[in-house]
Amino acid sequence: MDGYFYVLTTIDLFVLCFMCILTHLSESLSEKQKRGFFLAYLMIAGISVLEVITVVVDGLPSGYRWLNIVSNYLGFGLSPAVSVCLVYVLDKKDSSPAQDQNCSVLRDRHIFMFLLVSIPYGMVFSVSADNMYSRGPHFYIYVIMYFGAILYLSISTIITAREFQNRSRMLIYPLILFVMVETVIQVTLPELHVTWLCVTLLSVLYFIYCNEMWNQLDALTGLLNQNSYLNQTQKIKYNSGVLVVFDVDDFKQVNDCMVM
């Protein structure tokens, strides 16, 4: 195996460690969102290590065959679950322990389903008796599930951005295109091994995008905060129409006493 793969994986793990620290220090993320990002980063790191193991042990004596099978099995099965973890961070509200437990059970079921489909009986991949990996006749099942998870994340993000009237939501589309093109290249040229470095880059960009979206909003109302509002009004061209602004005195007392 070429040394470049070790370098890519090292860069990948360094960036993920950095993002974990940055997420931990973030003041704009809720604890729920931090857990979602942490889980996604840890899963990407784990799958990256599993990919290294599969490449290293491929072709070694048959005694390492079990390690080849288990590493591919977990790598294929857990890959789509990364997108599920990132969908989890879209909601800023902290859920109750019972709700959080239910969400964890639901995610575990998703992951179990991914693992079940990738059972290594030659359907998605196979490892021969002399410990050589090869794609199975139904490798497309994994590709469909991987693309489906990315599509799920994309649609969920677009819906959330639309609810918050986020003006940057068009940036989601180039991110989708980027990961789709990268996946097609990796499927076509499997010896490149750049998938998880690209997924790490995508997770970093997604972190930046989500933070930018949330930083534009008021945490209580979900509307534009003062800075975002003033910036937007300065861009308005007053060729026609009227902008009406109300300043209500002592409204905080009324707002605090409202029964939800």
trRosetta pair geometry for C-beta under 8 A, 3 or more apart (Angstrom, degrees):
i j d omega theta_ij theta_ji phi_ij phi_ji
1 5 5.6 -62 167 38 112 141
1 6 7.9 111 119 -35 115 91
1 55 5.3 83 -99 149 144 116
1 56 6.8 -70 -1 -89 148 57
2 5 5.8 109 76 -8 76 95
3 6 5.4 -49 -164 33 58 113
3 7 6.4 58 142 -21 78 102
4 7 5.3 -54 -152 37 41 115
4 8 6.2 43 151 -22 71 103
5 8 5.7 -49 -146 35 33 112
5 9 6.4 31 155 -16 64 106
5 52 7.2 154 143 -112 109 82
5 55 6.7 -88 152 111 160 167
5 193 5.3 20 -123 88 110 147
6 9 5.8 -57 -148 39 30 110
6 10 6.3 33 153 -22 65 107
6 52 7.5 80 -100 -130 63 122
7 10 5.7 -55 -148 35 30 112
7 11 6.4 30 153 -17 64 105
8 11 5.8 -55 -150 37 30 111
8 12 6.2 36 150 -25 64 108
8 193 7.0 141 76 113 150 98
8 194 6.8 -98 -161 -110 152 67
8 197 5.1 -72 -178 -62 104 142
9 12 5.2 -51 -147 34 33 119
9 13 6.3 30 157 -17 66 104
9 48 5.6 153 -138 165 90 110
9 49 7.5 111 -167 -86 126 49
9 51 7.7 -164 -99 78 120 106
9 52 5.5 43 -107 -69 164 125
9 196 7.9 34 -110 83 73 122
9 197 7.8 -103 -80 -66 39 100
10 13 6.0 -55 -147 37 29 107
10 14 6.3 31 154 -20 63 107
11 14 5.7 -56 -148 36 30 112
11 15 6.3 28 157 -18 65 106
11 197 6.8 36 87 -127 109 114
12 15 6.1 -59 -152 35 26 107
12 16 6.5 22 154 -16 63 110
12 44 7.7 -132 174 144 108 104
12 45 7.5 162 133 -109 96 63
12 48 5.2 -170 121 -140 144 157
12 196 6.0 50 -148 118 151 97
12 197 4.9 -103 -81 -97 110 72
12 200 5.1 179 -145 -21 82 160
13 16 5.6 -55 -146 38 33 112
13 17 6.3 36 155 -20 66 104
13 45 5.8 84 -117 -134 78 100
13 48 6.6 -162 -63 96 84 145
13 49 7.9 66 -83 -61 122 92
14 17 5.8 -55 -150 35 30 111
14 18 6.4 31 152 -19 64 107
15 18 5.6 -55 -150 37 32 114
15 19 6.3 31 153 -19 66 106
15 200 5.4 99 89 162 131 129
15 201 7.9 -13 149 -75 164 57
15 204 6.6 -61 171 -62 120 133
16 19 5.6 -53 -146 37 32 111
16 20 6.5 38 152 -23 63 101
16 41 4.8 150 -162 -169 94 97
16 42 7.9 141 170 -73 126 32
16 44 6.0 -164 -105 87 135 113
16 45 4.8 179 119 -68 163 106
16 48 8.0 -161 -20 12 150 147
16 200 6.0 -86 -62 -131 93 117
17 20 5.7 -50 -151 30 32 114
17 21 6.7 29 152 -15 63 103
17 45 8.0 84 -52 -96 71 141
18 21 5.9 -57 -155 37 33 109
18 22 6.2 31 150 -18 67 109
19 22 5.4 -52 -141 40 35 113
19 23 6.0 39 156 -22 67 105
19 37 7.4 -126 150 167 106 114
19 41 5.6 -168 92 -108 117 138
19 203 7.1 64 -175 118 170 111
19 204 6.2 -120 -89 -96 132 83
19 207 6.5 -171 -151 -28 116 168
20 23 5.8 -53 -146 36 28 112
20 24 6.4 31 153 -21 62 106
20 37 8.0 170 -107 127 54 98
20 38 6.2 74 -130 -119 91 76
20 41 5.3 -171 -69 110 91 158
20 42 7.8 75 -92 -57 128 79
21 24 5.6 -54 -149 35 31 113
21 25 6.4 19 156 -10 65 110
22 25 6.0 -63 -146 43 29 104
22 26 6.6 50 150 -49 63 95
22 207 7.8 83 104 156 126 149
23 26 5.6 -35 -153 -1 34 121
23 29 6.6 -21 -161 35 74 165
23 34 5.5 141 159 -136 102 80
23 37 4.7 -163 -129 105 149 140
23 38 6.4 -169 106 -62 148 76
23 41 7.5 -153 -1 -16 149 146
23 207 7.3 -93 -81 -138 99 134
24 34 6.9 91 -95 -155 44 127
26 29 4.4 48 108 11 131 110
26 34 7.0 -176 55 -90 115 103
26 211 7.5 -114 -141 -108 133 123
28 211 6.1 97 85 -142 142 88
28 214 5.8 135 161 108 118 124
28 215 6.0 -34 -136 -78 155 86
29 33 4.3 -127 -166 88 96 123
29 34 5.1 118 125 -58 127 83
29 37 7.3 -42 -152 2 156 137
29 89 7.8 -30 -146 -159 112 111
29 92 7.9 -138 -148 -133 47 87
29 211 7.7 -55 -60 -98 94 91
29 214 8.0 96 -87 83 57 165
30 33 4.8 96 53 8 76 100
30 34 7.1 -136 96 -5 41 87
30 92 5.2 126 -10 -175 127 67
30 93 7.0 118 -57 -135 176 5
30 94 5.2 -148 174 -57 129 88
31 34 5.5 -51 -147 35 34 114
31 35 6.5 39 153 -21 65 102
31 94 5.7 38 50 -107 97 121
32 35 5.8 -54 -155 32 31 111
32 36 6.7 31 149 -19 63 104
32 88 7.6 -129 162 155 92 93
32 89 7.5 164 123 -119 78 55
32 91 7.1 -41 116 94 140 87
32 92 7.6 134 64 -174 115 27
32 93 7.2 9 31 98 152 37
32 94 4.8 178 -25 -111 114 60
32 95 6.2 95 -101 9 141 81
32 100 7.3 -134 -113 -105 102 111
33 36 5.5 -52 -151 34 37 114
33 37 6.4 32 154 -14 68 104
33 89 4.3 80 -142 -149 77 87
33 91 7.9 -159 -73 79 90 48
33 92 6.3 -15 -44 -120 129 56
34 37 5.9 -56 -147 40 32 107
34 38 6.1 35 155 -21 67 108
35 38 5.7 -54 -143 38 29 113
35 39 6.2 29 159 -19 64 107
35 88 7.8 -74 96 128 90 130
36 39 6.0 -57 -149 35 27 109
36 40 6.4 25 154 -17 63 107
36 85 5.4 157 -166 175 73 73
36 86 6.8 121 159 -107 110 25
36 88 3.9 -170 -115 93 123 105
36 89 3.6 -165 90 -61 144 88
37 40 5.7 -56 -148 37 32 111
37 41 6.2 29 156 -17 68 107
37 85 7.9 140 -86 147 18 105
37 86 7.8 59 -96 -108 58 67
37 89 5.7 62 -47 -87 79 148
37 203 7.9 130 -148 -179 82 109
37 207 6.6 73 -129 -103 129 109
38 41 5.9 -59 -147 38 28 108
38 42 6.1 24 158 -15 66 110
39 42 5.9 -56 -142 40 29 109
39 43 6.1 29 157 -21 64 109
39 85 4.7 -147 99 -141 108 132
39 88 7.7 9 55 57 134 147
40 43 5.8 -59 -147 37 27 111
40 44 6.4 27 155 -19 64 105
40 82 5.5 87 -145 -158 83 75
40 85 4.0 177 -71 107 85 131
40 86 5.3 69 -96 -60 151 79
40 89 7.8 -62 -13 -21 134 128
40 203 6.0 173 136 -132 124 132
41 44 5.8 -54 -148 35 31 110
41 45 6.3 30 154 -18 65 107
41 203 6.8 155 -85 149 72 153
42 45 5.7 -54 -147 38 32 112
42 46 6.2 33 154 -20 65 107
43 46 5.6 -53 -145 36 31 112
43 47 6.3 27 157 -15 65 106
43 78 6.0 -151 -163 164 106 119
43 81 6.4 -121 -161 96 156 103
43 82 5.3 -168 103 -92 129 82
43 85 6.4 167 15 -11 144 156
44 47 6.0 -57 -146 39 29 106
44 48 6.3 34 153 -23 64 107
44 82 6.0 75 -67 -121 84 133
44 196 6.1 152 -170 -162 85 101
44 199 5.7 -164 -130 114 118 117
44 200 5.7 140 159 -81 144 79
44 203 6.4 -102 -41 -19 160 155
45 48 5.7 -55 -149 33 30 114
45 49 6.6 28 154 -16 64 104
46 49 5.8 -56 -152 36 32 109
46 50 6.3 33 150 -20 65 106
46 74 7.9 -81 144 143 110 124
46 78 7.2 -38 96 115 119 161
47 50 5.3 -50 -146 37 36 116
47 51 6.4 42 152 -25 65 99
47 74 7.7 -152 -105 125 72 88
47 75 5.2 113 -148 -130 85 75
47 78 5.8 -152 -78 90 112 117
47 79 6.2 112 -135 -86 153 71
47 82 7.7 -69 1 -55 148 125
47 196 6.0 -174 102 -105 102 137
48 51 5.7 -50 -153 29 31 112
48 52 6.9 33 149 -18 62 101
48 196 4.4 -174 -89 128 89 153
48 197 7.9 95 -118 -56 122 59
48 200 7.7 21 -65 -49 139 122
49 52 5.6 -50 -155 32 37 113
49 53 6.5 38 148 -20 66 103
50 53 5.5 -52 -150 34 35 114
50 54 6.5 36 153 -21 67 103
50 71 4.6 171 -165 -162 85 85
50 72 7.8 167 160 -66 109 26
50 74 5.7 -131 -125 86 154 109
50 75 4.3 -170 116 -69 133 103
51 54 5.7 -51 -148 34 34 111
51 55 6.5 29 155 -16 65 105
51 71 7.8 170 -68 163 21 111
51 75 6.0 117 -66 -127 72 145
51 193 6.5 148 158 -149 128 105
51 195 7.8 -176 -102 56 159 111
51 196 6.3 -167 5 -3 151 138
52 55 6.0 -60 -152 38 31 107
52 56 6.1 28 154 -20 67 111
53 56 5.8 -58 -144 37 29 110
53 57 6.1 6 168 -2 68 113
53 67 6.5 -110 167 160 116 105
53 68 8.0 -163 134 -99 87 46
53 71 4.4 -146 94 -117 119 153
54 57 6.6 -64 -136 46 23 95
54 58 6.1 40 160 -44 61 106
54 68 6.0 93 -132 -143 68 67
54 71 4.6 -164 -63 111 86 127
54 72 5.3 98 -111 -65 134 82
54 75 6.7 -60 -29 -5 140 154
54 133 6.5 47 179 -58 104 158
55 58 5.9 -44 -146 11 26 118
55 193 6.9 2 -70 -95 147 148
56 60 7.7 13 136 -33 63 129
57 60 5.0 -73 -160 20 57 128
57 64 4.4 -146 -160 153 113 130
57 67 5.2 -142 -125 95 174 115
57 68 4.9 -145 105 -70 119 88
57 71 7.4 132 36 16 131 147
57 131 7.0 -93 149 180 85 124
58 68 6.1 113 -83 -123 61 125
58 131 6.9 180 -148 148 36 86
58 132 6.5 68 -172 -131 85 45
58 133 5.0 -60 -120 4 117 108
59 130 7.9 11 -133 135 47 89
59 131 6.2 -175 -73 106 8 96
59 132 5.9 48 -82 -95 66 78
60 63 7.8 -71 126 59 100 76
60 64 4.4 14 89 40 123 145
60 131 5.8 -68 64 123 58 152
61 64 6.1 98 71 6 66 96
61 131 6.8 74 116 9 19 150
62 65 5.0 -7 -167 -29 61 119
62 129 6.3 -9 -121 163 130 61
62 130 6.1 -75 -75 -126 99 35
62 131 5.2 -164 -104 -30 48 107
64 67 5.0 -49 -171 38 73 117
64 68 6.2 80 132 -26 82 98
64 131 5.9 62 75 -135 85 150
65 68 5.5 -55 -153 34 37 115
65 69 6.3 35 153 -19 69 105
65 127 5.7 151 -161 135 89 127
65 129 7.5 -30 -103 -155 156 30
65 131 4.4 -123 -85 -92 82 90
66 69 5.7 -54 -148 37 33 111
66 70 6.2 28 157 -16 68 108
67 70 6.0 -52 -139 40 30 107
67 71 6.1 29 161 -19 64 111
68 71 6.1 -60 -145 37 23 108
68 72 6.4 16 160 -10 61 111
68 127 4.9 138 111 -129 121 149
68 131 5.8 142 -3 -155 154 87
68 133 6.2 -144 179 -64 121 102
69 72 6.2 -64 -150 42 26 105
69 73 5.9 30 154 -26 64 113
69 120 5.1 -179 -159 91 95 167
69 127 5.0 -118 -74 23 82 144
70 73 5.4 -56 -144 36 28 118
70 74 6.3 21 162 -12 65 107
71 74 6.3 -57 -146 40 26 103
71 75 6.1 26 156 -19 62 114
72 75 5.6 -58 -141 40 30 113
72 76 6.0 24 164 -14 67 108
72 120 6.5 91 91 -92 111 130
72 125 5.5 -104 162 88 139 149
72 127 7.0 168 21 -50 146 116
72 133 6.5 160 -72 -125 147 126
73 76 6.4 -60 -147 39 20 103
73 77 6.1 10 160 -12 59 118
73 115 7.2 50 165 -151 88 85
73 118 6.2 150 -149 122 57 106
73 119 7.4 22 -136 -128 108 32
73 120 5.1 -81 -82 -30 101 116
74 77 5.8 -63 -139 44 27 108
74 78 5.7 9 171 -7 68 117
74 115 7.6 -5 -111 -114 48 105
75 78 6.6 -64 -134 42 18 97
75 79 6.5 37 163 -47 57 102
76 79 6.2 -43 -152 2 25 118
76 114 7.8 -169 129 161 65 93
76 118 3.9 170 111 -149 120 150
76 124 5.9 126 -175 129 158 146
76 125 6.7 -166 -53 4 151 125
76 142 5.4 -67 -157 -121 106 134
77 81 7.9 18 137 -13 63 117
77 111 7.1 71 150 -178 96 71
77 114 4.6 124 -168 121 63 90
77 115 3.5 46 -156 -95 143 61
77 116 7.8 101 -128 4 116 36
77 117 7.6 151 -112 55 78 77
77 118 4.5 -141 -70 47 78 134
78 81 5.2 -61 -162 32 57 121
78 82 7.5 74 148 -39 77 82
78 111 6.5 13 -112 -147 68 102
78 114 6.7 129 -77 108 23 138
78 115 7.4 27 -52 -71 64 91
79 82 6.5 -40 -173 0 39 109
79 114 7.5 -162 49 180 65 138
79 142 7.6 55 54 -171 138 102
79 146 5.7 -22 122 -104 123 103
79 149 7.8 166 121 42 73 156
80 83 6.3 -47 -175 28 56 108
80 84 7.1 57 136 -18 73 104
80 110 7.9 -121 108 159 105 104
80 114 5.1 -164 49 -113 113 136
80 145 4.9 -77 -61 145 148 96
80 146 5.5 -128 -80 -98 88 47
80 148 7.1 6 -138 71 131 88
80 149 3.7 172 -159 -39 87 149
81 84 5.0 -50 -155 34 52 120
81 85 6.5 57 148 -24 73 97
81 107 7.1 91 -155 -175 106 90
81 110 6.2 137 -109 113 90 107
81 111 4.7 28 -92 -95 145 88
81 114 5.9 -125 -43 14 96 158
81 149 7.4 -79 -48 -135 19 149
82 85 5.8 -53 -158 31 34 113
82 86 6.8 28 149 -14 65 105
82 149 7.4 90 57 144 70 139
82 199 6.7 23 130 -178 164 132
82 203 7.8 -84 174 -77 117 121
83 86 5.6 -56 -150 38 37 109
83 87 6.5 44 150 -24 67 100
83 149 3.8 145 43 155 139 97
83 150 5.6 -134 -91 -80 148 41
83 152 6.1 110 134 69 128 101
83 153 4.0 -112 -165 -40 102 126
84 87 5.7 -48 -151 30 34 114
84 88 6.9 45 147 -29 61 100
84 107 5.9 149 138 -131 129 91
84 110 5.4 145 -108 114 165 158
84 111 7.8 -134 55 -58 152 79
84 149 6.5 -67 -37 -148 80 108
84 152 7.4 5 -83 102 66 138
84 153 7.9 -107 -59 -70 28 96
85 88 5.5 -47 -160 20 36 120
85 89 7.6 32 149 -20 62 98
85 107 7.4 72 -80 -144 68 136
86 89 6.0 -48 -159 24 42 110
86 90 7.9 62 145 -40 60 88
86 153 5.4 32 83 -133 117 126
86 203 7.1 -134 -88 -120 128 86
86 206 6.1 -9 -154 144 135 154
87 90 5.9 -33 -169 -5 46 118
87 152 6.5 -43 -68 132 143 98
87 153 5.4 -124 -61 -108 92 69
87 156 4.8 39 -131 83 102 167
87 157 7.9 -111 -108 -48 68 77
88 91 7.6 -65 180 32 41 93
88 103 6.9 112 -129 171 113 130
88 107 7.3 -5 -69 -80 135 133
89 210 6.7 22 121 -165 117 166
90 156 5.9 -141 -27 147 164 108
90 157 6.6 -142 -102 -95 127 60
90 160 4.8 -130 -174 -69 121 163
90 210 7.5 -120 -106 -126 58 123
92 214 6.5 128 -81 -125 134 127
92 219 7.6 -125 131 -141 151 85
95 99 3.8 -114 173 95 119 123
95 100 4.8 156 87 -58 111 77
95 103 6.7 111 56 -12 164 135
96 99 4.7 90 52 11 78 103
96 100 6.8 -143 92 -7 37 89
97 100 5.5 -55 -142 38 30 113
97 101 6.2 33 157 -22 65 104
98 101 5.8 -54 -151 33 29 111
98 102 6.6 30 151 -19 63 104
99 102 5.6 -53 -150 35 34 113
99 103 6.4 36 151 -19 66 103
100 103 5.6 -51 -149 35 34 112
100 104 6.4 36 150 -21 64 103
101 104 5.5 -51 -149 34 34 113
101 105 6.5 36 152 -20 65 102
102 105 5.7 -51 -150 34 33 112
102 106 6.4 34 151 -19 65 104
103 106 5.6 -54 -149 36 33 113
103 107 6.4 33 153 -18 66 104
104 107 5.7 -53 -148 37 32 109
104 108 6.3 35 152 -21 65 105
105 108 5.6 -54 -149 36 31 113
105 109 6.5 35 151 -22 64 103
106 109 5.7 -52 -153 31 33 113
106 110 6.7 35 149 -19 64 101
107 110 5.5 -50 -153 33 37 114
107 111 6.3 35 151 -17 67 104
108 111 5.6 -53 -147 38 34 111
108 112 6.2 37 152 -22 66 105
109 112 5.5 -51 -145 35 31 113
109 113 6.4 35 153 -22 63 102
110 113 5.8 -55 -154 32 31 111
110 114 6.6 30 150 -18 65 103
111 114 5.6 -53 -152 34 35 113
111 115 6.4 33 151 -17 67 105
112 115 5.6 -55 -148 38 33 111
112 116 6.1 38 152 -26 66 106
113 116 5.5 -51 -145 32 31 115
113 117 6.6 30 157 -19 64 103
114 117 6.1 -56 -153 33 29 108
114 118 6.6 7 156 -2 63 113
114 145 6.4 143 -123 167 88 144
115 118 6.1 -74 -149 47 31 99
115 119 7.5 66 151 -63 63 68
116 119 6.3 -11 -168 -37 38 104
117 124 7.3 81 135 -47 78 135
117 141 6.0 -150 168 150 117 126
117 142 7.6 161 119 -81 114 65
117 145 6.6 145 89 -58 157 155
118 123 7.9 -156 -138 78 32 106
118 124 5.0 -48 -133 33 69 158
118 125 7.7 14 -165 18 90 97
118 141 7.9 -177 -83 104 67 115
118 142 6.3 64 -97 -90 106 106
119 123 7.0 47 71 30 76 124
120 124 7.4 -78 -102 58 54 94
120 125 6.2 -39 -125 77 88 83
120 126 6.9 136 -175 -107 85 43
120 127 6.9 5 178 6 134 99
121 126 7.9 -19 140 -98 19 90
122 125 7.6 -90 -125 106 29 23
122 126 4.1 23 -106 -78 72 119
122 136 5.0 141 171 -120 48 118
122 137 7.6 28 151 11 88 89
123 136 5.2 79 112 139 16 159
123 137 7.5 -64 -148 55 39 78
123 138 4.8 -29 179 53 74 123
123 141 7.0 -5 145 24 103 147
124 135 7.7 -66 160 -158 49 68
124 136 5.0 87 88 35 9 129
124 138 6.1 -60 -79 89 50 83
124 139 5.7 95 -159 -109 57 50
124 141 5.8 -95 -92 62 98 112
124 142 5.0 90 -149 -36 124 115
125 133 6.5 -8 177 -165 119 92
125 134 6.9 165 -161 87 74 40
125 135 5.7 -56 -108 -122 76 40
125 136 5.1 -115 -68 -18 18 96
125 139 6.8 68 -68 -101 70 94
126 133 7.6 153 86 -152 44 48
126 134 5.6 -16 63 64 87 87
126 136 5.4 107 -22 -81 91 90
127 131 6.3 -3 176 -136 105 42
127 132 6.9 159 -157 70 60 32
127 133 5.4 -25 -101 -93 79 62
127 134 7.8 158 -91 20 34 68
128 131 6.9 -69 73 6 72 13
128 132 4.6 -1 35 50 116 88
128 134 7.0 45 -31 5 100 112
135 139 4.3 -4 -176 -72 111 145
135 190 7.8 -152 -45 -68 122 159
136 139 5.5 151 60 -57 67 77
138 141 4.9 28 150 -14 98 114
139 142 6.0 -46 -173 31 56 109
139 143 6.7 53 135 -17 75 105
140 143 5.1 -54 -148 40 46 116
140 144 6.0 50 152 -25 74 101
141 144 5.9 -53 -148 34 28 110
141 145 6.4 25 154 -15 63 108
142 145 5.8 -58 -148 40 31 109
142 146 6.1 32 154 -22 67 108
143 146 5.7 -54 -146 36 29 112
143 147 6.3 25 157 -13 65 107
143 183 7.5 134 -145 162 88 118
143 187 6.2 43 -106 -102 128 142
144 147 6.0 -57 -145 42 28 106
144 148 6.0 33 153 -24 64 110
145 148 5.4 -53 -143 36 29 116
145 149 6.5 32 157 -21 63 102
146 149 6.0 -53 -153 32 28 109
146 150 6.7 25 150 -14 62 106
146 183 6.7 171 124 -143 129 141
147 150 5.6 -56 -150 39 35 111
147 151 6.2 37 151 -21 68 106
147 180 7.3 60 -125 -117 98 87
147 183 7.0 167 -78 115 86 163
148 151 5.6 -53 -146 37 31 113
148 152 6.3 37 152 -23 64 103
149 152 5.5 -49 -149 32 33 116
149 153 6.6 33 152 -16 63 103
150 153 5.7 -53 -151 37 33 111
150 154 6.2 35 151 -21 66 107
150 176 7.0 131 155 -136 108 79
150 179 5.8 -163 -142 112 142 136
150 180 7.2 169 121 -72 153 77
150 183 7.9 -122 -23 -34 159 152
151 154 5.5 -53 -144 36 32 114
151 155 6.2 29 159 -16 67 106
152 155 6.2 -55 -144 38 26 106
152 156 6.2 25 157 -17 62 111
153 156 5.9 -60 -147 39 27 111
153 157 6.2 25 157 -19 64 109
154 157 5.9 -60 -150 37 27 109
154 158 6.3 25 156 -18 65 108
154 172 6.2 133 -151 165 80 114
154 175 7.8 178 -109 91 98 101
154 176 4.8 50 -112 -92 140 122
155 158 5.8 -55 -145 37 31 111
155 159 6.3 31 156 -19 65 107
156 159 5.9 -56 -148 36 28 111
156 160 6.4 26 155 -16 63 108
157 160 5.8 -56 -147 39 31 110
157 161 6.1 29 156 -18 67 109
157 169 7.8 167 137 -142 85 89
157 172 5.4 167 109 -122 124 137
157 206 7.9 -97 -103 -143 149 103
157 209 8.0 33 -167 118 134 133
158 161 5.8 -55 -143 39 29 110
158 162 6.2 30 155 -21 64 107
158 169 6.1 99 -134 -176 63 116
158 172 5.6 -155 -76 82 84 163
159 162 5.7 -56 -148 36 29 111
159 163 6.5 32 153 -22 63 104
160 163 5.7 -52 -151 31 32 113
160 164 6.6 12 157 -1 64 108
160 213 7.9 72 123 151 104 154
161 164 6.1 -67 -149 49 31 99
161 166 4.0 -81 -162 47 83 126
161 168 7.4 -107 -152 76 129 68
161 169 3.5 144 133 -99 141 114
161 172 6.8 -152 2 -33 156 134
161 213 6.2 -92 -110 -127 87 141
162 165 7.2 28 -172 -80 35 37
162 166 7.4 -72 -57 32 24 84
162 169 6.4 70 -59 -115 64 172
163 222 7.9 -45 136 173 95 133
164 213 6.5 94 90 178 150 104
164 216 7.9 114 153 82 121 110
164 217 5.9 -61 -158 -80 123 138
164 222 6.2 -117 -113 180 86 92
165 224 7.8 -66 81 -47 117 96
166 169 4.8 111 88 -47 99 95
166 213 4.8 -15 -120 -133 145 101
166 216 6.9 126 -121 61 84 144
168 171 5.1 -15 170 6 84 121
168 209 6.9 -163 125 -150 127 86
168 212 6.3 -8 43 116 166 127
168 213 6.6 -130 58 -80 117 83
169 172 5.7 -19 -176 -3 60 115
170 173 6.0 -35 -175 14 56 114
171 174 6.3 -48 -162 36 52 103
171 175 6.7 54 145 -18 71 106
171 209 6.2 -163 101 -120 128 121
172 175 5.6 -63 -158 39 38 115
172 176 6.3 40 149 -23 72 104
172 209 7.4 117 -80 -177 71 155
173 176 5.6 -49 -147 33 34 112
173 177 6.4 34 154 -18 65 105
174 177 5.3 -52 -143 39 38 114
174 178 6.1 47 154 -28 67 101
175 178 5.6 -48 -148 29 31 116
175 179 6.7 19 159 -9 63 104
175 202 6.4 114 -166 -142 98 91
175 205 6.0 -175 -112 115 117 133
175 206 7.0 112 -162 -75 151 82
175 209 7.4 -55 -50 -39 153 157
176 179 6.4 -63 -151 40 29 100
176 180 6.1 27 154 -19 66 113
177 180 5.7 -60 -144 39 29 112
177 181 6.1 26 160 -17 67 108
178 181 6.2 -61 -149 37 24 105
178 182 6.3 21 156 -17 62 112
178 198 7.6 -165 149 -173 97 110
178 202 6.8 173 100 -93 120 101
179 182 5.6 -53 -142 39 33 114
179 183 6.2 37 157 -23 65 105
179 198 6.8 148 -115 142 68 113
179 199 7.3 70 -127 -96 111 64
179 202 5.3 42 -76 -96 116 150
180 183 5.9 -56 -150 34 28 110
180 184 6.6 27 153 -18 63 105
181 184 5.8 -54 -150 35 32 111
181 185 6.4 33 153 -18 65 106
182 185 5.7 -56 -150 36 31 112
182 186 6.3 29 153 -19 66 107
182 194 7.0 -112 -164 107 104 105
182 195 7.0 135 145 -119 106 55
182 198 4.4 175 -172 172 158 165
183 186 5.7 -55 -146 37 32 110
183 187 6.3 32 155 -18 66 105
183 195 7.1 60 -105 -124 62 100
184 187 5.8 -54 -146 37 30 110
184 188 6.2 25 155 -15 64 111
185 188 5.8 -62 -147 42 28 108
185 189 6.0 -26 171 32 68 105
185 192 6.9 -16 138 32 98 163
185 194 7.7 -20 104 60 118 121
186 189 6.8 -75 -127 65 22 69
186 190 6.7 59 171 -105 63 48
186 192 6.1 -116 -113 63 65 118
186 193 7.9 93 -137 -86 102 17
186 194 6.4 -139 -89 57 104 78
186 195 4.7 63 -121 -70 163 97
186 198 8.0 -135 -46 25 129 141
187 190 7.1 5 -149 -70 22 82
189 192 4.8 61 114 -22 106 113
190 193 7.8 44 166 -56 53 65
194 197 5.3 -62 -163 46 64 114
194 198 5.7 65 141 -24 87 106
195 198 6.0 -72 -160 39 26 107
195 199 6.2 22 151 -18 68 108
196 199 5.0 -42 -137 37 43 115
196 200 6.3 53 156 -23 64 97
197 200 5.6 -49 -152 32 32 115
197 201 6.6 34 148 -17 62 103
198 201 5.5 -50 -149 36 35 113
198 202 6.3 40 149 -21 65 103
199 202 5.4 -50 -147 36 34 116
199 203 6.4 37 152 -21 65 102
200 203 5.7 -52 -148 33 32 110
200 204 6.6 33 152 -19 63 103
201 204 5.7 -53 -152 34 33 113
201 205 6.5 30 152 -14 66 106
202 205 5.8 -57 -148 40 32 109
202 206 6.1 34 153 -22 66 108
203 206 5.4 -52 -142 38 31 114
203 207 6.4 40 153 -24 63 101
204 207 5.6 -50 -151 31 31 114
204 208 6.6 29 151 -16 63 104
205 208 5.6 -53 -150 37 34 112
205 209 6.2 36 152 -21 67 106
206 209 5.5 -50 -143 36 33 113
206 210 6.2 30 158 -16 66 106
207 210 6.1 -57 -145 38 26 106
207 211 6.3 24 157 -16 62 110
208 211 6.0 -60 -148 39 27 110
208 212 6.3 28 155 -20 64 108
209 212 5.8 -59 -152 36 28 111
209 213 6.4 27 153 -19 65 106
210 213 5.6 -54 -148 35 33 112
210 214 6.3 23 158 -12 67 108
211 214 6.0 -59 -142 42 30 104
211 215 5.9 29 159 -22 67 112
212 215 5.9 -55 -139 37 26 110
212 216 6.9 31 157 -25 59 104
213 216 6.2 -61 -163 25 29 111
213 217 7.3 12 150 -13 61 113
214 217 5.9 -69 -156 35 40 110
216 224 6.1 -45 158 -129 87 75
216 225 6.6 -169 167 19 34 94
216 228 4.4 92 -161 -93 79 148
217 222 5.8 -18 -172 -154 128 37
217 223 6.7 144 -149 80 79 19
217 224 6.5 -75 -108 -104 50 30
217 225 6.1 94 148 -29 12 90
217 228 7.4 -8 -64 16 33 159
218 221 4.8 22 88 42 122 93
218 222 6.8 -50 70 5 76 14
218 223 5.4 2 30 62 114 71
218 224 7.0 42 -13 105 92 19
218 225 4.5 139 -65 -87 73 74
218 226 8.0 78 -77 -22 108 64
224 228 4.0 -129 -167 99 100 118
224 229 4.6 137 113 -64 119 77
224 232 6.6 -39 -163 2 167 141
225 228 5.2 87 53 17 69 104
225 229 6.8 -131 100 -9 30 94
226 229 5.7 -58 -145 36 28 112
226 230 6.3 23 160 -16 65 107
227 230 6.0 -56 -146 37 29 107
227 231 6.3 28 156 -18 64 109
228 231 5.8 -57 -147 38 30 111
228 232 6.3 27 156 -18 65 108
229 232 5.9 -60 -149 37 28 108
229 233 6.3 24 157 -17 65 108
230 233 5.9 -55 -143 37 31 108
230 234 6.5 35 156 -23 63 105
231 234 5.9 -56 -154 30 30 113
231 235 7.0 25 152 -18 61 107
232 235 5.9 -61 -158 33 36 110
232 236 7.2 50 146 -38 65 94
233 236 5.6 -35 -157 5 43 118
233 243 6.8 118 -140 -173 105 160
236 243 6.6 90 112 -60 165 142
238 241 7.4 -123 -142 68 60 80
238 243 7.5 -83 -103 -3 104 112
248 251 4.1 62 106 -50 115 129
250 253 5.5 -13 173 15 86 114
250 254 7.5 89 128 -11 75 95
251 254 5.3 -55 -160 40 54 113
251 255 5.9 55 144 -24 79 105
252 255 5.5 -55 -143 39 33 112
252 256 6.1 31 159 -19 67 107
253 256 6.0 -55 -145 37 27 108
253 257 6.4 14 159 -10 62 113
254 257 6.0 -69 -148 43 28 103
254 258 6.8 49 152 -50 64 92
255 258 5.9 -33 -156 -5 33 117
